[in-house]
Amino acid sequence: MPSSVSDPFEDIFNLEDRFYNEGYEQGSRDGILAGRIEGRSVGISKGFDKFLEGGRVYGKSLVWANRIHLSSSSPSRLSTSATTTDGLSSQQSRVAEESSRKCSLPPLPTNNARLQKNIVALHALVEPDTLSTENSDEAVNDFDDRIKKAQGRVKVIERVVGEQPLEAATTGPGTTEANTRI
């Protein structure tokens, strides 16, 4: 047989390989696109969770810092006088003062230097201006380390202040699973 004649069944014998290669190429293209979409979605979710925790800890540090500041300020601002400058009677003034006391948190002890040091350190760890939002390994590791250290400081401060952690407060005795769901 001459060598120039091709086998009529050659295309049929190579059909499986051709379909396999086409399917592999199409799957690779679709996988790259789906991977980017899924990666972006997971990245946004994880980033949100991390910054949510950072914001929660930062909020606690602000509240504790203000509670220390309140206890070091003079108590004379809480006293009432018989007549006020805004024209309220003494009874109205007392009602306003009582309602403001009900809404305020008790001050923290100012004679505890360790507590003050921990609150200042906590605030420095989670201050938003100093946290990097870059997507590099070094920046992510630094962020995670700072949040982990801050969470440790929160536990120390909660023990010193005598506050119950939020998780224990919502799932403690007397609460049901239905009450703890949002």
Backbone hydrogen bonds in HBPLUS format (Angstrom, degrees):
<---DONOR---> <-ACCEPTOR-->    atom                        ^
c    i                          cat <-CA-CA->   ^        H-A-AA   ^      H-
h    n   atom  resd res      DA  || num        DHA   H-A  angle D-A-AA Bond
n    s   type  num  typ     dist DA aas  dist angle  dist       angle   num
A0010-GLU N   A0007-ASP O   3.24 MM   3  5.39 167.6  2.25 110.6 113.9     1
A0013-PHE N   A0009-PHE O   2.92 MM   4  6.23 155.6  1.98 154.6 161.8     2
A0014-ASN N   A0010-GLU O   3.05 MM   4  6.25 142.2  2.20 144.8 154.3     3
A0015-LEU N   A0012-ILE O   3.32 MM   3  5.06 158.6  2.37  97.4 103.5     4
A0018-ARG N   A0014-ASN O   2.97 MM   4  6.21 160.4  2.01 155.1 161.1     5
A0019-PHE N   A0015-LEU O   2.96 MM   4  6.20 166.5  1.98 155.6 158.5     6
A0020-TYR N   A0016-GLU O   2.90 MM   4  6.04 155.8  1.95 146.4 154.0     7
A0021-ASN N   A0017-ASP O   2.91 MM   4  6.12 164.8  1.93 151.2 154.6     8
A0022-GLU N   A0018-ARG O   2.95 MM   4  6.16 161.8  1.98 151.7 156.9     9
A0023-GLY N   A0019-PHE O   2.87 MM   4  5.94 162.8  1.89 148.3 153.6    10
A0024-TYR N   A0020-TYR O   2.87 MM   4  6.03 151.8  1.95 147.2 155.5    11
A0025-GLU N   A0021-ASN O   3.02 MM   4  6.19 164.0  2.04 148.6 152.1    12
A0026-GLN N   A0022-GLU O   2.97 MM   4  6.17 165.3  1.99 151.4 155.6    13
A0027-GLY N   A0023-GLY O   2.85 MM   4  5.91 158.4  1.90 144.5 151.2    14
A0028-SER N   A0024-TYR O   2.90 MM   4  6.08 151.4  1.99 146.3 154.1    15
A0029-ARG N   A0025-GLU O   3.08 MM   4  6.35 160.7  2.12 149.0 153.3    16
A0030-ASP N   A0026-GLN O   2.96 MM   4  6.18 170.1  1.97 153.8 156.7    17
A0031-GLY N   A0027-GLY O   2.77 MM   4  5.78 151.3  1.86 142.8 151.7    18
A0032-ILE N   A0028-SER O   2.97 MM   4  6.11 153.3  2.04 145.7 151.7    19
A0033-LEU N   A0029-ARG O   3.22 MM   4  6.48 164.2  2.24 149.1 152.7    20
A0034-ALA N   A0030-ASP O   2.87 MM   4  6.05 169.2  1.88 153.2 156.7    21
A0035-GLY N   A0031-GLY O   2.75 MM   4  5.72 152.2  1.82 142.1 150.6    22
A0036-ARG N   A0032-ILE O   3.06 MM   4  6.24 153.9  2.13 144.1 150.0    23
A0037-ILE N   A0033-LEU O   3.08 MM   4  6.36 162.1  2.11 150.7 155.6    24
A0038-GLU N   A0034-ALA O   2.84 MM   4  5.99 170.3  1.85 153.6 156.6    25
A0039-GLY N   A0035-GLY O   2.76 MM   4  5.73 155.8  1.82 141.8 149.9    26
A0040-ARG N   A0036-ARG O   2.91 MM   4  5.98 157.1  1.96 144.0 149.9    27
A0041-SER N   A0037-ILE O   3.01 MM   4  6.22 158.7  2.05 147.0 153.1    28
A0042-VAL N   A0038-GLU O   2.89 MM   4  6.11 165.9  1.91 154.9 158.1    29
A0043-GLY N   A0039-GLY O   2.86 MM   4  5.92 157.5  1.91 144.3 151.5    30
A0044-ILE N   A0040-ARG O   2.91 MM   4  6.08 158.5  1.96 149.4 154.3    31
A0045-SER N   A0041-SER O   3.04 MM   4  6.22 159.4  2.09 145.4 151.4    32
A0046-LYS N   A0042-VAL O   2.86 MM   4  6.06 167.6  1.88 155.7 158.7    33
A0047-GLY N   A0043-GLY O   2.88 MM   4  5.90 160.7  1.91 145.5 151.8    34
A0048-PHE N   A0044-ILE O   2.91 MM   4  6.01 156.0  1.97 144.4 150.9    35
A0049-ASP N   A0045-SER O   3.01 MM   4  6.27 162.8  2.04 149.0 153.4    36
A0050-LYS N   A0046-LYS O   2.97 MM   4  6.21 160.0  2.01 151.7 156.8    37
A0051-PHE N   A0047-GLY O   2.98 MM   4  6.17 168.0  2.00 152.7 155.9    38
A0052-LEU N   A0048-PHE O   2.78 MM   4  5.86 143.9  1.91 148.6 159.4    39
A0053-GLU N   A0049-ASP O   3.10 MM   4  6.32 158.9  2.15 144.9 149.2    40
A0054-GLY N   A0050-LYS O   2.97 MM   4  6.26 156.1  2.03 144.7 152.2    41
A0055-GLY N   A0051-PHE O   2.85 MM   4  5.96 153.2  1.92 140.7 147.4    42
A0056-ARG N   A0052-LEU O   2.90 MM   4  6.14 152.3  1.98 146.4 154.3    43
A0057-VAL N   A0053-GLU O   3.01 MM   4  6.22 164.4  2.03 152.5 155.7    44
A0058-TYR N   A0054-GLY O   2.89 MM   4  6.01 154.5  1.95 143.5 151.6    45
A0059-GLY N   A0055-GLY O   2.89 MM   4  6.01 156.3  1.94 144.8 150.6    46
A0060-LYS N   A0056-ARG O   3.10 MM   4  6.41 154.2  2.17 143.1 149.8    47
A0061-SER N   A0057-VAL O   2.97 MM   4  6.27 156.1  2.03 147.6 154.2    48
A0062-LEU N   A0058-TYR O   3.01 MM   4  6.32 152.6  2.08 149.2 156.2    49
A0063-VAL N   A0059-GLY O   3.01 MM   4  6.27 161.4  2.04 151.0 155.8    50
A0064-TRP N   A0060-LYS O   2.92 MM   4  6.13 170.2  1.93 157.8 160.2    51
A0065-ALA N   A0061-SER O   2.92 MM   4  6.00 157.2  1.97 143.5 150.4    52
A0066-ASN N   A0062-LEU O   2.95 MM   4  6.11 157.1  2.00 147.5 153.5    53
A0067-ARG N   A0063-VAL O   2.91 MM   4  6.13 145.2  2.03 145.3 155.7    54
A0068-ILE N   A0064-TRP O   3.01 MM   4  6.29 146.6  2.12 146.0 154.0    55
A0069-HIS N   A0065-ALA O   3.00 MM   4  6.24 155.6  2.06 142.1 149.4    56
A0070-LEU N   A0066-ASN O   2.79 MM   4  5.98 150.7  1.88 144.1 151.8    57
A0071-SER N   A0067-ARG O   3.22 MM   4  6.35 154.0  2.30 136.1 141.8    58
A0108-LEU N   A0067-ARG O   3.37 MM  41  5.56 160.5  2.41 104.6 109.5    59
A0072-SER N   A0068-ILE O   3.14 MM   4  6.40 134.6  2.36 140.7 152.6    60
A0072-SER N   A0069-HIS O   3.22 MM   3  5.19 132.0  2.46  93.3 106.1    61
A0073-SER N   A0069-HIS O   3.11 MM   4  6.29 122.8  2.46 140.6 154.2    62
A0073-SER N   A0070-LEU O   3.29 MM   3  5.28 145.8  2.41  96.0 105.6    63
A0078-LEU N   A0075-PRO O   3.14 MM   3  5.73 161.2  2.18 115.9 121.4    64
A0079-SER N   A0076-SER O   3.24 MM   3  5.42 154.3  2.31 103.8 111.2    65
A0087-GLY N   A0084-THR O   3.46 MM   3  5.68 166.5  2.48 106.6 108.5    66
A0093-SER N   A0089-SER O   2.92 MM   4  6.13 154.1  1.99 149.8 157.9    67
A0094-ARG N   A0090-SER O   2.93 MM   4  6.12 151.4  2.01 141.4 148.3    68
A0095-VAL N   A0091-GLN O   3.00 MM   4  6.28 157.9  2.05 150.2 155.8    69
A0096-ALA N   A0092-GLN O   2.97 MM   4  6.16 160.3  2.01 147.3 152.7    70
A0097-GLU N   A0093-SER O   2.92 MM   4  6.13 154.2  1.99 145.1 152.6    71
A0098-GLU N   A0094-ARG O   2.85 MM   4  6.05 159.6  1.89 150.2 155.5    72
A0099-SER N   A0095-VAL O   2.96 MM   4  6.17 159.5  2.00 149.1 154.4    73
A0100-SER N   A0096-ALA O   3.01 MM   4  6.21 149.5  2.11 142.1 150.5    74
A0101-ARG N   A0097-GLU O   2.93 MM   4  6.18 146.1  2.05 145.2 154.7    75
A0102-LYS N   A0098-GLU O   2.99 MM   4  6.23 149.4  2.08 145.1 153.1    76
A0103-CYS N   A0099-SER O   3.25 MM   4  6.43 140.6  2.42 137.6 146.5    77
A0104-SER N   A0101-ARG O   3.33 MM   3  5.21 151.4  2.42  96.1 104.3    78
A0116-GLN N   A0112-ASN O   3.19 MM   4  6.54 163.8  2.21 150.6 154.6    79
A0117-LYS N   A0113-ALA O   2.90 MM   4  6.06 160.4  1.94 148.7 154.2    80
A0118-ASN N   A0114-ARG O   2.96 MM   4  6.16 157.7  2.01 147.0 152.8    81
A0119-ILE N   A0115-LEU O   2.96 MM   4  6.21 154.5  2.03 151.2 158.1    82
A0120-VAL N   A0116-GLN O   2.99 MM   4  6.21 161.6  2.02 151.5 156.2    83
A0121-ALA N   A0117-LYS O   2.94 MM   4  6.11 160.9  1.98 147.9 153.6    84
A0122-LEU N   A0118-ASN O   2.85 MM   4  5.94 155.2  1.91 143.1 150.4    85
A0123-HIS N   A0119-ILE O   2.96 MM   4  6.12 163.7  1.98 147.5 151.7    86
A0124-ALA N   A0120-VAL O   3.00 MM   4  6.23 155.1  2.07 146.0 152.9    87
A0125-LEU N   A0121-ALA O   2.99 MM   4  6.21 145.5  2.11 144.8 153.8    88
A0125-LEU N   A0122-LEU O   3.14 MM   3  5.15 121.6  2.50  94.8 109.3    89
A0126-VAL N   A0122-LEU O   3.24 MM   4  6.52 150.3  2.33 152.6 158.8    90
A0130-THR N   A0127-GLU O   3.01 MM   3  5.72 149.6  2.10 122.4 130.6    91
A0131-LEU N   A0128-PRO O   3.33 MM   3  5.28 151.0  2.42  99.3 107.4    92
A0140-VAL N   A0136-SER O   2.95 MM   4  6.11 165.5  1.97 159.4 163.6    93
A0141-ASN N   A0137-ASP O   2.95 MM   4  6.06 163.0  1.98 148.5 153.5    94
A0142-ASP N   A0138-GLU O   2.97 MM   4  6.12 155.9  2.03 144.3 151.2    95
A0143-PHE N   A0139-ALA O   2.94 MM   4  6.11 160.5  1.98 147.1 152.5    96
A0144-ASP N   A0140-VAL O   2.91 MM   4  6.15 167.9  1.92 153.7 156.8    97
A0145-ASP N   A0141-ASN O   2.90 MM   4  6.05 159.5  1.95 147.8 153.6    98
A0146-ARG N   A0142-ASP O   2.94 MM   4  6.13 160.5  1.98 150.3 155.5    99
A0147-ILE N   A0143-PHE O   2.98 MM   4  6.21 159.3  2.02 153.8 159.4   100
A0148-LYS N   A0144-ASP O   2.96 MM   4  6.11 158.6  2.01 146.7 152.9   101
A0149-LYS N   A0145-ASP O   2.93 MM   4  6.15 159.9  1.97 150.1 155.3   102
A0150-ALA N   A0146-ARG O   2.87 MM   4  6.01 154.2  1.94 142.7 150.7   103
A0151-GLN N   A0147-ILE O   2.87 MM   4  6.10 152.4  1.94 148.6 155.5   104
A0152-GLY N   A0148-LYS O   3.16 MM   4  6.45 147.2  2.27 140.7 149.0   105
A0153-ARG N   A0149-LYS O   3.01 MM   4  6.38 153.3  2.08 147.2 154.5   106
A0154-VAL N   A0150-ALA O   2.87 MM   4  6.16 151.7  1.95 149.2 157.4   107
A0155-LYS N   A0151-GLN O   3.14 MM   4  6.40 155.4  2.21 142.8 147.9   108
A0156-VAL N   A0152-GLY O   3.12 MM   4  6.45 156.8  2.18 147.1 153.2   109
A0157-ILE N   A0153-ARG O   2.88 MM   4  6.12 167.8  1.89 157.3 160.1   110
A0158-GLU N   A0154-VAL O   2.84 MM   4  5.99 162.9  1.86 153.0 158.1   111
A0159-ARG N   A0155-LYS O   3.07 MM   4  6.25 151.0  2.16 142.7 149.8   112
A0160-VAL N   A0156-VAL O   3.01 MM   4  6.31 158.8  2.06 150.8 156.6   113
A0161-VAL N   A0157-ILE O   2.84 MM   4  5.96 166.8  1.86 158.6 162.1   114
A0162-GLY N   A0158-GLU O   2.83 MM   4  5.66 133.9  2.05 132.4 144.8   115
A0163-GLU N   A0158-GLU O   2.94 MM   5  4.94 135.1  2.14 139.9 147.9   116
A0169-ALA N   A0165-PRO O   3.00 MM   4  6.24 147.8  2.10 150.9 161.1   117
A0170-THR N   A0166-LEU O   3.12 MM   4  6.32 146.5  2.23 149.0 155.8   118
A0171-THR N   A0167-GLU O   3.18 MM   4  6.24 136.9  2.38 141.4 152.0   119
A0175-THR N   A0172-GLY O   3.35 MM   3  6.08 155.9  2.41 138.0 138.6   120
A0179-ASN N   A0176-THR O   3.07 MM   3  5.25 127.9  2.35  99.2 112.5   121
A0180-THR N   A0176-THR O   3.28 MM   4  6.61 137.4  2.47 144.6 155.8   122
A0180-THR N   A0177-GLU O   3.26 MM   3  5.27 133.4  2.49  95.0 106.9   123
